[in-house]
Amino acid sequence: MEEQVTGRQIGIKYGVIFGLISALYTLAMAMARIQLPFVGMFIQWAIVIGVFVFACKEYKANNGNIMSFGKGFGIIMVASLIGGLIRSVASYVYFIVDPAYLDFMKEAQQNSPFGPPPDQGNAANVEGMMAFFTSPEFIAIMSFLMAIFAGLIFGLIVSAIMKNEEDEF
């Protein structure tokens, strides 16, 4: 008799996969000092959606091609929580090991067209806010929250598309 694979097992497996791929991408961009504001966002979305689709496909393959919307959403949320935690911890550790990257981020933000306003009267306030928003702790927390948010949004979409409910008659 074949052992039944649970949604939680698949969620954990794909959460680790999502966390490792996402952490490797984030760390590679940080080490290379590459900033891809819009393109990078789409690459992250492709990683997220790809992992979620593969998680749902594996669950369906192991459960008679049947998956409810709720089961798919649950699998995706487990994957996004675990993946977000792994990515956040990896980013935090990297930012502690390489604090020069945080200086690079601050400089890139100041030189961007969306940087701080030219008014020098608020220079102390702007510097204080930039120090807070580019701290390793804030970045790690926001990375985790964004993974959860991605799990909610993309989880709803992927689960709705991938569901295949059992016939009721």
Order of alpha helices (4+ residues) and beta strands (2+ residues): alpha-alpha-alpha-alpha-alpha-alpha
